[in-house]
Structures are given as structure tokens and as C-alpha cells.
């Protein structure tokens, strides 16, 4: 948990970190969720929900093929007028190897040797 009180130049923020694995450790979720409050015009105070989250699903039992989705908070830059969040989805392949031969040799052939 993280709490930052408001100052004259920054908004108050409250964050909670979360990490879990579901469905026999095939669905991986981790990130931070929180609230950011700021004073809008006048004396009213507005709150927004913020969150940086990664969700990953392991497609194969050997954990090589994965689907990933994410949401990240961008650093607000007044000059370039950036969007407050970046989202994305992707698929990846991951393989560990000790030498180049292991990388290019099919796993079945490598296990026989």
C-alpha cells in the first residue's frame, strides 16, 4: 500500500499492489490500483481511479506461448498533450537456451541426445 498526501504541486494518491495466479497458475495478474484526487475549478474535489495492470495467460503447458494485455499510466506532459493511459495486447513466445544449438534444435531431438 502506498499513500501520498496532496501538496501544492501534486494530487493526493492511494495505491494498492495486487498479484495473483489463477486457473492452475495459467492466468497471471499483477498491478497497482488506486485513487487520485485533485481539486477542480472552484472548491469541488474530483477523484479518478488509476491502475497499472498486467494480465498474462499461458496458452501451453510448457509456458512458452502467452497472451498478454496491459494498461499503464503515462506521465502527463503538458507540452505534448499525451493520453493518460497506454493499453496493449500481444502474443509472445519464450524459450530458454544455453547455446545456439539448443535454440534451433527441436525440443524432441534435443531430449534424445
Order of alpha helices (4+ residues) and beta strands (2+ residues): beta-beta-beta-beta-beta-beta-alpha-alpha
